[in-house]
Amino acid sequence: MKLLFASDSFKGTLSSQQIIRLLTDSANRIFPGCEVMGVPIADGGEGTVDAVIAVTKGQMVSVPVHGPLMEETTASYGVFGGDSAVIEMAAASGLPMVPADRRNPLNTTTYGTGELIRHALDSGYRKISVAIGGSATNDGGMGAMTALGVRFLDKEGKPLKGVGSDLAKVADIDLSGLDPAVAEAEITVMCDVNNPLTGPDGATYTFGKQKGGTPEILDELEAGMKNYAALLLEKTGVDVDKIAGAGAAGGLGAALCVFLKANLKSGIETVLDLIDFDTLLEGTDLVVTGEGRIDWQSAFGKVPSGIGMRCKKKGVPAVAIVGGMGDGAEKIYEFGVESIIPTINAAMDIEEALERAEELYAGAADRLFRMIRVGMSMK
């Protein structure tokens, strides 16, 4: 029997690696001598770089960059396969990097993310995947593109810094200094939202509040974003509001598409491709996946649905061990996951469940493998 373990982390309690260890211990108790393989998985959000590097046996590269408030800091990205790099924008431009009392999307920038991309390009990497979740920014990607050599100019021809408040000031774009390596690169953006750049469902009004935007700030940013979108159409001929996902990460999705000719792709699908997951399925009898809480949203770009669909196409059964089940969790059955095993085994509050996460997961793994053993003995 060959078992493959590919679960997302349980945020705040269990890492993917801890889950692999618990599943391995349980499988070896119930099925002595079974063949097991574990791969850490992420869906394009936090932990994506670590997951890809762990499976591909790559390495991390640390780079001095500028954070969301242009403070000096250090961020890392992963490299593997000789020509590939994977970057999390949250490492350089993430919301947790900004103290709560200083969060204001008028003042933040994606400049550091651009520095990571530029370092990867200048180091010779030409296949670059960028996970753009968790941003602190709403600058339309101007900061990142500035780091890559694009100049955004005000009406007097003076260069802008590339923060959110510059959206309303930008009057011209100079592409002559764009890093020439961009033309040689294949850039993929891990993006699981379809928001346009502007409008009620756009970058500003959908995501700006969580980044510190008040109603007044959001109105100012939206006016600036419309100015920016109109300028992009004038200068590049691209109507970014027709690009699904352009509003991701405060408009960084738009900039990556327009200036770097990037392709927007599902985060989990990108991760599974990067680790060559389909090859790992060959000869596998069962896949165990999961996440901290499974509900109707899990069918849309989350780890269980991504894993389940790959398994379904290969005819490999998949089951999920989860911390909890919410409304519509059963929808995941349509996406290749055959059964859901919650870790909770009694009435308890969330604090107790989190504190006992490892113990509860181990018990759920034992119940799963015992039930499979029963199924194997049935005539």
Residue frames relative to the residue before (quaternion, step in Angstrom):
aa qw qx qy qz dx dy dz
M 1.0000 0.0000 0.0000 0.0000 0.00 0.00 0.00
K 0.1213 -0.7862 0.6037 0.0521 3.54 -0.88 0.97
L 0.0941 -0.8038 0.5874 -0.0018 3.56 -0.71 1.14
L 0.1401 -0.7764 0.6112 0.0638 3.55 -1.03 0.87
F 0.1613 -0.7938 0.5836 0.0570 3.57 -0.76 1.11
A 0.1209 0.7965 -0.5711 0.1577 3.58 -0.58 1.18
S 0.2110 0.7978 -0.5272 0.2027 3.56 0.36 1.26
D 0.4938 -0.5845 0.5495 0.3354 3.51 -1.29 0.51
S 0.5826 -0.5433 0.4521 0.4014 3.57 -1.24 0.24
F 0.3615 -0.6350 0.6137 0.2993 3.54 -1.34 0.21
K 0.4092 -0.7750 0.4161 0.2424 3.53 -0.06 1.34
G 0.8402 0.1939 -0.1633 0.4794 3.54 -0.86 1.03
T 0.7695 0.3196 -0.1948 0.5175 3.60 1.22 -0.16
L 0.8331 0.0200 0.0423 0.5511 3.58 0.53 -1.16
S 0.3363 -0.7173 0.5735 0.2088 3.57 -0.92 0.91
S 0.6628 -0.4780 0.3826 0.4312 3.57 -1.26 0.25
Q 0.6545 0.5210 -0.3153 0.4481 3.57 0.99 -0.82
Q 0.6309 0.5125 -0.3357 0.4760 3.60 1.02 -0.74
I 0.6453 0.5214 -0.3186 0.4585 3.58 0.97 -0.83
I 0.6208 0.5325 -0.3375 0.4660 3.59 0.99 -0.78
R 0.6588 0.5092 -0.3129 0.4570 3.60 0.92 -0.89
L 0.6699 0.5004 -0.3066 0.4548 3.61 0.90 -0.90
L 0.6579 0.5002 -0.3047 0.4734 3.58 0.98 -0.83
T 0.6432 0.5272 -0.3197 0.4541 3.57 0.98 -0.83
D 0.6531 0.5108 -0.3156 0.4615 3.59 0.91 -0.89
S 0.6794 0.4936 -0.2891 0.4595 3.57 0.91 -0.93
A 0.6588 0.5164 -0.3132 0.4486 3.58 0.89 -0.93
N 0.6724 0.4975 -0.3010 0.4579 3.57 0.94 -0.82
R 0.6260 0.5189 -0.3436 0.4699 3.60 1.14 -0.53
I 0.7448 0.4150 -0.2204 0.4737 3.57 0.87 -0.98
F 0.7883 0.1538 -0.0605 0.5927 3.57 1.08 -0.77
P 0.1487 -0.8216 0.5436 0.0852 3.61 0.36 1.18
G 0.8119 0.2617 -0.2036 0.4805 3.55 -0.94 0.94
C 0.4539 0.6799 -0.4698 0.3331 3.59 1.22 0.05
E 0.4329 -0.6729 0.5340 0.2730 3.56 -1.25 0.48
V 0.0182 -0.8155 0.5781 -0.0192 3.58 -0.72 1.03
M 0.0294 -0.7568 0.6523 0.0301 3.53 -1.25 0.60
G 0.1006 -0.8040 0.5844 0.0441 3.56 -0.96 0.86
V 0.0315 -0.7832 0.6209 0.0097 3.56 -0.99 0.86
P 0.3863 -0.7028 0.5392 0.2571 3.61 -0.79 0.95
I 0.1289 -0.8069 0.5762 0.0170 3.56 -0.98 0.89
A 0.0121 0.7504 -0.6607 -0.0173 3.54 -1.22 0.63
D 0.4572 -0.7256 0.4586 0.2326 3.56 -1.20 0.49
G 0.7146 -0.3975 0.2569 0.5151 3.57 1.20 0.41
G 0.6263 0.4955 -0.3461 0.4923 3.57 1.30 0.03
E 0.8260 -0.1481 0.1385 0.5260 3.53 -1.12 -0.71
G 0.7873 0.3091 -0.2444 0.4742 3.56 -0.94 0.93
T 0.4346 0.7249 -0.4492 0.2895 3.59 1.25 -0.08
V 0.6707 0.4921 -0.3089 0.4609 3.57 0.82 -0.95
D 0.6532 0.5171 -0.3196 0.4514 3.59 0.87 -0.93
A 0.6607 0.5141 -0.3146 0.4474 3.59 0.92 -0.87
V 0.6847 0.4872 -0.2923 0.4565 3.58 0.84 -0.96
I 0.6776 0.4960 -0.2978 0.4540 3.56 0.90 -0.89
A 0.6254 0.5474 -0.3408 0.4394 3.59 1.02 -0.76
V 0.7163 0.4460 -0.2571 0.4711 3.58 0.90 -0.90
T 0.7427 0.4166 -0.2279 0.4721 3.59 0.92 -0.88
K 0.3740 -0.7375 0.4719 0.3060 3.60 1.33 -0.12
G 0.3125 0.7590 -0.5052 0.2663 3.54 1.02 0.85
Q 0.3828 -0.7101 0.5309 0.2596 3.55 -1.21 -0.41
M 0.4688 -0.6670 0.5070 0.2797 3.53 -1.28 0.42
V 0.1770 -0.7535 0.6266 0.0911 3.54 -1.18 0.72
S 0.1991 -0.7893 0.5722 0.0998 3.59 -0.74 1.05
V 0.0737 -0.8106 0.5798 -0.0359 3.55 -0.92 1.01
P 0.4001 -0.6689 0.5536 0.2933 3.61 -1.00 0.72
V 0.0497 0.8032 -0.5880 0.0814 3.59 -0.73 1.05
H 0.4570 -0.6289 0.5369 0.3276 3.51 -1.36 -0.11
G 0.4132 -0.7349 0.4922 0.2166 3.55 -0.89 1.00
P 0.7882 -0.3533 0.2190 0.4538 3.59 -1.29 -0.10
L 0.7369 0.3392 -0.2128 0.5447 3.60 1.15 -0.54
M 0.5548 -0.6390 0.3491 0.4026 3.56 1.31 0.51
E 0.3761 0.6989 -0.5127 0.3274 3.55 1.17 0.57
E 0.5016 -0.6424 0.4811 0.3229 3.58 -1.12 0.64
T 0.1295 0.7778 -0.6012 0.1296 3.54 -0.89 0.98
T 0.3871 -0.6861 0.5514 0.2747 3.56 -1.30 -0.15
A 0.0264 -0.7875 0.6157 -0.0050 3.57 -0.97 0.86
S 0.2656 -0.7716 0.5613 0.1383 3.55 -1.22 0.52
Y 0.0600 -0.7547 0.6487 0.0775 3.51 -1.30 0.44
G 0.4598 -0.7066 0.4734 0.2555 3.58 -1.22 0.38
V 0.1097 -0.7731 0.6211 0.0665 3.56 -1.18 0.64
F 0.0913 0.7926 -0.5949 0.0979 3.55 -1.07 0.74
G 0.8154 0.3313 -0.1990 0.4311 3.53 -1.28 0.30
G 0.6184 -0.5917 0.3377 0.3917 3.58 1.21 0.24
D 0.8326 0.1292 -0.0516 0.5362 3.61 0.98 -0.72
S 0.6632 0.5300 -0.2860 0.4444 3.60 1.27 0.03
A 0.0568 -0.7754 0.6287 0.0169 3.54 -1.15 0.74
V 0.1236 -0.7711 0.6203 0.0730 3.55 -1.17 0.65
I 0.1062 -0.8204 0.5608 -0.0340 3.53 -0.75 1.18
E 0.1815 -0.7307 0.6443 0.1343 3.55 -1.12 0.74
M 0.4029 -0.7248 0.4946 0.2600 3.59 -0.58 1.08
A 0.5862 0.6002 -0.3701 0.3990 3.60 1.11 -0.60
A 0.5757 0.5977 -0.3792 0.4092 3.59 1.19 -0.43
A 0.7841 0.2786 -0.1445 0.5355 3.58 1.13 -0.60
S 0.8087 0.2091 -0.0748 0.5447 3.60 1.12 -0.62
G 0.3599 0.7922 -0.4345 0.2324 3.55 1.20 0.50
L 0.6393 -0.5640 0.3803 0.3586 3.55 -1.18 0.63
P 0.6566 0.5176 -0.3444 0.4271 3.67 0.86 -0.75
M 0.5882 0.5879 -0.3700 0.4141 3.61 1.22 -0.31
V 0.6872 0.4430 -0.2709 0.5080 3.58 1.24 -0.33
P 0.4428 -0.6839 0.5019 0.2904 3.63 -0.68 0.99
A 0.6285 -0.5901 0.3557 0.3609 3.57 -1.02 0.85
D 0.7126 0.4624 -0.2707 0.4529 3.59 0.97 -0.80
R 0.6994 0.4253 -0.2739 0.5049 3.60 1.28 -0.01
R 0.4480 0.7077 -0.4475 0.3136 3.59 1.24 0.16
N 0.2601 0.7191 -0.5942 0.2493 3.51 -0.60 1.25
P 0.3288 -0.7985 0.4674 0.1891 3.62 -0.29 1.21
L 0.4984 0.6104 -0.4500 0.4200 3.60 1.23 0.06
N 0.7660 0.4149 -0.1721 0.4599 3.56 1.14 -0.73
T 0.6481 0.5492 -0.3256 0.4151 3.60 1.19 -0.26
T 0.1827 -0.7988 0.5714 0.0445 3.54 -1.23 0.59
T 0.4008 -0.6929 0.5483 0.2420 3.54 -1.26 0.53
Y 0.2460 0.8193 -0.4945 0.1541 3.59 1.25 0.26
G 0.6716 0.5217 -0.3040 0.4295 3.59 0.89 -0.92
T 0.6099 0.5327 -0.3517 0.4697 3.57 1.09 -0.64
G 0.6341 0.5201 -0.3209 0.4738 3.57 1.02 -0.77
E 0.6271 0.5342 -0.3356 0.4569 3.57 1.06 -0.72
L 0.6358 0.5149 -0.3326 0.4690 3.59 1.03 -0.74
I 0.6529 0.5021 -0.3154 0.4713 3.59 0.93 -0.88
R 0.6650 0.5058 -0.3106 0.4533 3.58 0.90 -0.89
H 0.6375 0.5215 -0.3361 0.4569 3.60 0.96 -0.80
A 0.6493 0.5093 -0.3181 0.4668 3.59 0.98 -0.84
L 0.6551 0.5056 -0.3096 0.4685 3.59 0.94 -0.85
D 0.7080 0.4658 -0.2659 0.4594 3.56 0.84 -0.99
S 0.6497 0.4889 -0.3134 0.4905 3.58 1.28 -0.32
G 0.6413 -0.5841 0.2998 0.3971 3.57 1.29 0.18
Y 0.5206 0.6334 -0.4325 0.3752 3.60 1.22 0.04
R 0.1365 -0.8353 0.5320 0.0222 3.53 -0.76 1.07
K 0.6734 0.3510 -0.2940 0.5805 3.60 1.28 0.00
I 0.0634 0.8325 -0.5362 0.1239 3.54 -0.16 1.33
S 0.1186 -0.7720 0.6231 0.0416 3.56 -0.85 1.06
V 0.1118 -0.8092 0.5766 0.0151 3.57 -0.83 1.04
A 0.2079 -0.7520 0.6166 0.1057 3.57 -0.74 1.12
I 0.1321 -0.8612 0.4899 0.0311 3.58 -0.51 1.14
G 0.3939 0.7169 -0.4890 0.3031 3.60 1.10 0.58
G 0.8030 0.3763 -0.2274 0.4023 3.54 -1.32 0.34
S 0.3487 0.7838 -0.4672 0.2141 3.60 1.14 0.45
A 0.3761 -0.6931 0.5714 0.2274 3.52 -1.33 0.48
T 0.6550 0.6047 -0.2273 0.3920 3.53 1.35 -0.18
N 0.0322 -0.7510 0.6577 0.0494 3.51 -1.39 0.34
D 0.3367 0.7804 -0.4514 0.2718 3.55 0.93 1.00
G 0.5172 -0.6619 0.4103 0.3548 3.58 1.25 0.20
G 0.5915 -0.5817 0.3568 0.4295 3.56 1.29 0.24
M 0.3700 0.7540 -0.4779 0.2573 3.60 1.26 0.12
G 0.6349 0.5431 -0.3368 0.4342 3.57 0.99 -0.79
A 0.6715 0.5002 -0.2957 0.4598 3.56 0.88 -0.97
M 0.6803 0.4805 -0.2949 0.4682 3.56 0.92 -0.86
T 0.5811 0.5644 -0.3692 0.4556 3.60 1.14 -0.59
A 0.6554 0.5077 -0.3055 0.4683 3.57 1.00 -0.86
L 0.6985 0.4485 -0.2597 0.4934 3.58 1.18 -0.54
G 0.6952 -0.5296 0.2526 0.4152 3.58 1.26 0.27
V 0.5132 0.6125 -0.4419 0.4078 3.60 1.24 -0.01
R 0.2004 -0.7682 0.5932 0.1335 3.60 -1.05 0.76
F 0.1622 -0.7540 0.6325 0.0720 3.52 -0.89 1.06
L 0.1359 -0.8397 0.5258 0.0037 3.56 -0.57 1.21
D 0.4100 -0.6797 0.5421 0.2759 3.56 -1.15 0.64
K 0.7472 -0.4261 0.2603 0.4386 3.59 -1.25 0.05
E 0.6717 0.4583 -0.2976 0.5002 3.58 1.26 -0.30
G 0.5686 -0.6276 0.3653 0.3866 3.58 1.29 0.12
K 0.5030 0.6454 -0.4317 0.3795 3.58 1.23 0.25
P 0.4905 -0.6765 0.4574 0.3041 3.61 -0.95 0.84
L 0.3255 -0.7353 0.5680 0.1754 3.53 -1.12 0.79
K 0.5907 -0.6074 0.4082 0.3398 3.57 -1.20 0.53
G 0.4327 -0.6968 0.4736 0.3208 3.58 1.00 -0.76
V 0.4357 0.6386 -0.5062 0.3822 3.56 0.90 0.98
G 0.7452 -0.4348 0.2630 0.4319 3.57 -1.26 0.22
S 0.6707 0.5170 -0.3065 0.4348 3.56 0.94 -0.83
D 0.5984 0.5830 -0.3588 0.4164 3.60 1.21 -0.35
L 0.4745 0.6849 -0.4419 0.3325 3.60 1.21 -0.28
A 0.6985 0.4649 -0.2663 0.4743 3.56 1.01 -0.81
K 0.6915 0.5039 -0.2681 0.4427 3.57 1.19 -0.50
V 0.5802 0.6262 -0.3856 0.3500 3.58 1.11 -0.62
A 0.0679 -0.8170 0.5724 -0.0148 3.56 -0.88 1.06
D 0.7943 0.0950 -0.0474 0.5982 3.58 1.24 -0.29
I 0.2011 -0.7668 0.6006 0.1041 3.55 -1.25 0.50
D 0.1344 -0.7794 0.6101 0.0484 3.57 -0.85 1.03
L 0.1591 -0.8287 0.5349 0.0419 3.57 -0.46 1.25
S 0.4285 0.7533 -0.4374 0.2402 3.58 1.25 -0.13
G 0.7321 0.4302 -0.2437 0.4686 3.59 1.10 -0.57
L 0.3631 0.7469 -0.4919 0.2614 3.60 1.24 0.10
D 0.5779 -0.6106 0.4194 0.3425 3.56 -0.88 1.02
P 0.4193 -0.7407 0.4595 0.2536 3.64 -0.55 1.09
A 0.5548 0.6197 -0.3951 0.3901 3.59 1.17 -0.44
V 0.5111 0.6516 -0.4146 0.3773 3.59 1.21 -0.45
A 0.6498 0.5457 -0.3172 0.4235 3.58 0.97 -0.83
E 0.7032 0.4526 -0.2560 0.4849 3.58 1.19 -0.51
A 0.6393 0.5910 -0.2956 0.3932 3.56 1.28 -0.31
E 0.2548 -0.7011 0.6433 0.1722 3.53 -1.33 0.53
I 0.0240 -0.8393 0.5408 -0.0505 3.55 -0.27 1.28
T 0.1181 -0.7838 0.6092 0.0237 3.53 -0.86 1.07
V 0.1996 -0.7747 0.5919 0.0981 3.56 -0.93 0.92
M 0.2870 -0.7447 0.5781 0.1701 3.57 -0.74 1.07
C 0.1715 0.7980 -0.5394 0.2069 3.52 -0.34 1.30
D 0.0767 -0.8256 0.5590 0.0080 3.57 -0.72 1.08
V 0.6034 0.4850 -0.3966 0.4934 3.58 1.15 0.60
N 0.3372 -0.7594 0.5306 0.1676 3.55 -1.18 0.63
N 0.3449 0.7857 -0.4674 0.2128 3.58 1.26 0.18
P 0.4207 -0.6722 0.5414 0.2794 3.59 -1.03 0.77
L 0.6742 -0.4993 0.3467 0.4194 3.56 -1.25 0.09
T 0.8178 0.1443 -0.0494 0.5549 3.61 0.87 -0.91
G 0.6086 0.5738 -0.4176 0.3550 3.53 -1.34 0.10
P 0.7431 -0.4285 0.2742 0.4346 3.58 -1.28 0.11
D 0.7339 0.3548 -0.2168 0.5371 3.59 1.16 -0.54
G 0.4651 0.7195 -0.4105 0.3122 3.57 1.29 0.20
A 0.7992 -0.3337 0.2212 0.4483 3.52 -1.37 -0.07
T 0.7215 0.4910 -0.2666 0.4090 3.55 0.75 -1.06
Y 0.7680 0.3841 -0.2154 0.4650 3.57 0.61 -1.11
T 0.6556 0.5098 -0.3235 0.4534 3.62 1.12 -0.48
F 0.8388 0.2152 -0.0648 0.4959 3.55 0.82 -1.00
G 0.5299 0.6991 -0.3844 0.2874 3.58 1.21 -0.41
K 0.6146 0.5805 -0.3592 0.3954 3.59 0.99 -0.76
Q 0.6837 0.4913 -0.2925 0.4535 3.58 0.91 -0.90
K 0.6695 0.4778 -0.2972 0.4849 3.58 1.26 -0.27
G 0.6901 -0.4944 0.2666 0.4564 3.57 1.28 0.23
G 0.4878 0.6937 -0.4201 0.3229 3.58 1.24 0.11
T 0.2874 -0.7181 0.6106 0.1698 3.56 -0.91 0.98
P 0.6886 -0.4537 0.3252 0.4628 3.64 -1.17 0.19
E 0.6555 0.5086 -0.3128 0.4624 3.59 1.00 -0.79
I 0.6538 0.5043 -0.3094 0.4717 3.56 0.98 -0.85
L 0.6573 0.5194 -0.3132 0.4474 3.58 0.94 -0.86
D 0.6374 0.5146 -0.3323 0.4674 3.59 1.00 -0.75
E 0.6439 0.5130 -0.3163 0.4714 3.59 1.01 -0.80
L 0.6704 0.4964 -0.2959 0.4654 3.57 0.93 -0.88
E 0.6500 0.5203 -0.3267 0.4472 3.59 0.96 -0.81
A 0.6282 0.5162 -0.3355 0.4758 3.58 1.01 -0.76
G 0.6589 0.5017 -0.3013 0.4726 3.56 1.00 -0.81
M 0.6486 0.5233 -0.3209 0.4499 3.58 0.99 -0.82
K 0.6309 0.5174 -0.3355 0.4708 3.59 1.05 -0.69
N 0.6162 0.5323 -0.3327 0.4757 3.57 1.07 -0.73
Y 0.6553 0.5208 -0.2859 0.4664 3.55 0.98 -0.97
A 0.6644 0.5080 -0.3067 0.4543 3.59 0.90 -0.95
A 0.6500 0.5137 -0.3140 0.4637 3.57 0.99 -0.84
L 0.6520 0.5099 -0.3101 0.4678 3.58 1.01 -0.78
L 0.6245 0.5313 -0.3381 0.4620 3.59 1.01 -0.77
L 0.6466 0.5099 -0.3175 0.4703 3.57 0.99 -0.82
E 0.6664 0.5109 -0.2976 0.4541 3.57 0.95 -0.89
K 0.7699 0.4022 -0.2016 0.4526 3.58 0.82 -1.00
T 0.8047 0.2744 -0.1344 0.5090 3.60 1.02 -0.70
G 0.4423 -0.7061 0.4482 0.3240 3.57 1.23 -0.34
V 0.5864 0.5739 -0.3652 0.4398 3.59 1.29 0.13
D 0.2415 -0.7420 0.6097 0.1390 3.57 -0.86 1.03
V 0.2563 -0.8287 0.4785 0.1368 3.56 -0.01 1.32
D 0.6103 0.5598 -0.3695 0.4214 3.59 1.13 -0.44
K 0.6309 0.4915 -0.3446 0.4916 3.58 1.27 -0.01
I 0.5861 0.5442 -0.3702 0.4726 3.58 1.33 0.10
A 0.3296 -0.7389 0.5536 0.1971 3.59 -0.52 1.17
G 0.7738 0.2962 -0.2364 0.5075 3.58 -0.69 1.09
A 0.4358 0.7115 -0.4544 0.3121 3.57 1.26 -0.07
G 0.6870 0.4952 -0.2805 0.4519 3.58 1.14 -0.61
A 0.4272 0.7112 -0.4651 0.3087 3.59 1.23 -0.02
A 0.8493 0.1096 -0.1036 0.5059 3.56 -1.15 0.77
G 0.6843 -0.5183 0.2891 0.4237 3.55 0.89 0.95
G 0.7373 -0.4144 0.2209 0.4857 3.55 1.13 0.67
L 0.4107 0.6941 -0.4942 0.3244 3.60 1.21 0.09
G 0.5774 0.5929 -0.3746 0.4179 3.59 1.09 -0.66
A 0.6449 0.5233 -0.3149 0.4595 3.58 0.99 -0.83
A 0.6870 0.4969 -0.2908 0.4434 3.56 0.82 -1.00
L 0.6520 0.5136 -0.3220 0.4555 3.58 0.94 -0.83
C 0.6609 0.4969 -0.3082 0.4704 3.59 1.02 -0.76
V 0.7194 0.4694 -0.2604 0.4409 3.56 0.81 -1.01
F 0.8012 0.3416 -0.1603 0.4645 3.57 0.68 -1.11
L 0.7789 0.3098 -0.1723 0.5173 3.61 1.04 -0.70
K 0.3815 -0.7493 0.4603 0.2848 3.59 1.33 0.04
A 0.2359 0.8073 -0.5031 0.1987 3.56 1.07 0.78
N 0.3542 -0.6972 0.5806 0.2267 3.54 -1.31 0.44
L 0.3108 -0.7324 0.5761 0.1873 3.58 -0.89 0.94
K 0.0638 0.8062 -0.5789 0.1044 3.56 -0.81 1.04
S 0.6339 -0.5328 0.3996 0.3932 3.58 -1.14 0.59
G 0.5347 -0.6565 0.4355 0.3057 3.56 -0.96 0.91
I 0.7003 0.4535 -0.2915 0.4679 3.60 0.76 -0.96
E 0.6357 0.5225 -0.3437 0.4524 3.60 0.99 -0.72
T 0.6360 0.5228 -0.3260 0.4646 3.58 1.03 -0.77
V 0.6578 0.5067 -0.3117 0.4619 3.57 0.90 -0.92
L 0.6684 0.5012 -0.3074 0.4555 3.60 0.87 -0.90
D 0.6384 0.5048 -0.3246 0.4819 3.58 1.07 -0.68
L 0.6596 0.5290 -0.3167 0.4298 3.58 0.91 -0.90
I 0.7472 0.3694 -0.2196 0.5070 3.60 1.02 -0.75
D 0.4067 -0.7371 0.4522 0.2946 3.60 1.33 0.16
F 0.0399 0.8644 -0.4989 0.0488 3.55 0.94 0.98
D 0.6175 0.5685 -0.3600 0.4072 3.61 0.95 -0.76
T 0.6347 0.5147 -0.3291 0.4732 3.58 1.06 -0.69
L 0.6283 0.5443 -0.3334 0.4448 3.58 1.04 -0.74
L 0.6351 0.5559 -0.3258 0.4260 3.59 1.14 -0.58
E 0.5255 0.6552 -0.4180 0.3463 3.59 1.16 -0.44
G 0.8327 0.1519 -0.1495 0.5111 3.56 -0.76 1.10
T 0.5176 0.6488 -0.4116 0.3765 3.58 1.27 0.03
D 0.3304 -0.7634 0.5299 0.1652 3.58 -1.00 0.90
L 0.8022 -0.0125 0.0404 0.5956 3.61 1.11 -0.63
V 0.1645 -0.7539 0.6280 0.1011 3.55 -1.13 0.78
V 0.1450 -0.7553 0.6330 0.0885 3.55 -1.02 0.87
T 0.0069 -0.7911 0.6105 -0.0356 3.55 -0.69 1.13
G 0.1013 0.8226 -0.5578 0.0443 3.60 -1.18 -0.39
E 0.0902 -0.7557 0.6438 0.0789 3.49 -1.43 0.00
G 0.7187 -0.4791 0.2863 0.4147 3.56 -1.22 0.29
R 0.7850 -0.0242 0.0408 0.6177 3.58 0.99 -0.83
I 0.1435 -0.7942 0.5876 0.0587 3.53 -0.81 1.01
D 0.1373 0.7683 -0.6140 0.1176 3.56 -0.93 0.96
W 0.7967 -0.3082 0.1894 0.4841 3.60 -1.23 -0.22
Q 0.6225 0.5649 -0.3431 0.4192 3.59 1.12 -0.63
S 0.5670 0.6402 -0.3724 0.3606 3.57 1.17 -0.57
A 0.6158 0.5578 -0.3411 0.4396 3.56 1.23 -0.41
F 0.7204 0.4223 -0.2303 0.4997 3.57 1.27 -0.26
G 0.8695 -0.1450 0.0482 0.4696 3.55 -0.10 1.31
K 0.5340 0.6086 -0.4245 0.4051 3.59 1.19 0.30
V 0.7234 -0.4611 0.2942 0.4213 3.56 -1.28 0.31
P 0.6892 0.4910 -0.3368 0.4129 3.68 0.66 -0.91
S 0.6775 0.4782 -0.3126 0.4633 3.61 0.92 -0.81
G 0.6374 0.5283 -0.3301 0.4534 3.58 0.99 -0.77
I 0.6664 0.4807 -0.2870 0.4924 3.56 0.94 -0.94
G 0.6692 0.5358 -0.3048 0.4149 3.56 0.86 -1.01
M 0.6821 0.4877 -0.2988 0.4557 3.57 0.90 -0.87
R 0.6237 0.5134 -0.3483 0.4755 3.59 1.02 -0.68
C 0.6521 0.5116 -0.3102 0.4657 3.59 1.00 -0.84
K 0.6372 0.5461 -0.3227 0.4377 3.57 0.97 -0.90
K 0.6649 0.5085 -0.2987 0.4584 3.57 0.95 -0.87
K 0.7288 0.4079 -0.2272 0.5008 3.58 1.10 -0.66
G 0.4733 -0.6952 0.4296 0.3288 3.60 1.27 -0.07
V 0.4902 0.6382 -0.4355 0.4034 3.57 1.16 0.61
P 0.3949 -0.7264 0.4979 0.2618 3.66 -0.67 0.97
A 0.0968 -0.7847 0.6113 0.0335 3.54 -1.12 0.78
V 0.0701 -0.7636 0.6407 0.0387 3.56 -1.14 0.72
A 0.2787 -0.7696 0.5559 0.1450 3.56 -1.22 0.49
I 0.1661 -0.7188 0.6650 0.1161 3.54 -1.08 0.84
V 0.0160 -0.8258 0.5601 -0.0632 3.56 -0.68 1.14
G 0.5730 -0.5886 0.4438 0.3580 3.54 -1.25 0.44
G 0.7982 -0.1083 0.1037 0.5834 3.57 1.00 -0.81
M 0.3306 -0.7276 0.5685 0.1953 3.54 -1.30 0.40
G 0.1469 -0.7894 0.5923 0.0667 3.56 -0.99 0.91
D 0.7732 -0.3358 0.2526 0.4750 3.56 -1.29 -0.13
G 0.8452 0.1861 -0.1465 0.4791 3.53 -0.96 0.90
A 0.3096 0.7797 -0.5012 0.2121 3.61 1.21 0.26
E 0.6270 0.5803 -0.3348 0.3975 3.57 1.06 -0.77
K 0.4905 0.6646 -0.4322 0.3618 3.60 1.22 -0.28
I 0.5709 0.6167 -0.3762 0.3901 3.57 1.17 -0.58
Y 0.5433 0.6228 -0.4055 0.3905 3.62 1.19 -0.40
E 0.6280 0.5341 -0.3355 0.4558 3.58 1.17 -0.48
F 0.7215 0.4287 -0.2225 0.4962 3.57 1.28 -0.32
G 0.7520 -0.4720 0.2143 0.4072 3.55 0.99 0.86
V 0.5932 0.5198 -0.3851 0.4791 3.61 1.24 -0.05
E 0.3121 -0.8169 0.4651 0.1377 3.57 -0.51 1.24
S 0.8131 0.0173 0.0201 0.5816 3.60 1.09 -0.57
I 0.2407 -0.7506 0.6005 0.1342 3.56 -1.25 0.58
I 0.0968 -0.7855 0.6107 0.0255 3.57 -0.83 1.03
P 0.2184 -0.7772 0.5723 0.1441 3.64 -0.42 1.11
T 0.4837 -0.6702 0.4780 0.2972 3.57 -1.10 0.62
I 0.5839 0.5956 -0.3776 0.4022 3.61 1.09 -0.61
N 0.1035 -0.8343 0.5413 0.0168 3.58 -0.75 1.06
A 0.7745 0.1387 -0.1062 0.6080 3.58 1.31 0.16
A 0.6339 -0.4956 0.4033 0.4358 3.56 -1.29 0.14
M 0.2200 0.7642 -0.5780 0.1831 3.59 -0.78 1.04
D 0.4748 -0.6502 0.4971 0.3235 3.56 -1.18 0.46
I 0.7053 -0.4948 0.3034 0.4071 3.56 -1.28 0.39
E 0.6168 0.5599 -0.3552 0.4241 3.59 1.01 -0.72
E 0.6625 0.4911 -0.3048 0.4764 3.58 0.94 -0.87
A 0.6433 0.5312 -0.3257 0.4448 3.58 0.96 -0.86
L 0.6680 0.4900 -0.3024 0.4713 3.58 0.96 -0.83
E 0.6604 0.5193 -0.3054 0.4482 3.56 0.96 -0.87
R 0.7580 0.3527 -0.1816 0.5178 3.59 1.06 -0.78
A 0.2312 0.8389 -0.4793 0.1143 3.59 1.26 0.27
E 0.6894 0.4840 -0.3024 0.4461 3.60 0.81 -0.92
E 0.6546 0.5140 -0.3020 0.4649 3.56 0.93 -0.92
L 0.6801 0.4937 -0.2870 0.4598 3.57 0.90 -0.93
Y 0.6414 0.5144 -0.3323 0.4621 3.58 1.00 -0.77
A 0.6394 0.5292 -0.3291 0.4503 3.59 0.94 -0.87
G 0.6532 0.5122 -0.3127 0.4617 3.58 1.00 -0.80
A 0.6480 0.5116 -0.3146 0.4684 3.58 1.00 -0.82
A 0.6339 0.5257 -0.3296 0.4617 3.59 1.01 -0.79
D 0.6411 0.5149 -0.3232 0.4684 3.59 0.97 -0.82
R 0.6551 0.5103 -0.3179 0.4575 3.61 0.91 -0.88
L 0.6383 0.5349 -0.3237 0.4491 3.56 1.00 -0.85
F 0.7360 0.4289 -0.2569 0.4565 3.57 0.68 -1.06
R 0.6006 0.5376 -0.3638 0.4668 3.62 1.11 -0.54
M 0.6510 0.5048 -0.3179 0.4694 3.59 0.98 -0.81
I 0.6287 0.5180 -0.3362 0.4727 3.58 1.02 -0.74
R 0.6337 0.5306 -0.3260 0.4589 3.58 1.02 -0.79
V 0.6238 0.5241 -0.3296 0.4769 3.55 1.05 -0.77
G 0.6571 0.5241 -0.3056 0.4474 3.56 0.91 -0.94
M 0.6542 0.5213 -0.3092 0.4524 3.56 1.01 -0.78
S 0.6985 0.4678 -0.2722 0.4681 3.60 1.14 -0.57
M 0.5374 0.6326 -0.4060 0.3823 3.58 1.24 -0.18
K 0.3453 -0.7327 0.5515 0.1992 3.54 -1.10 0.73
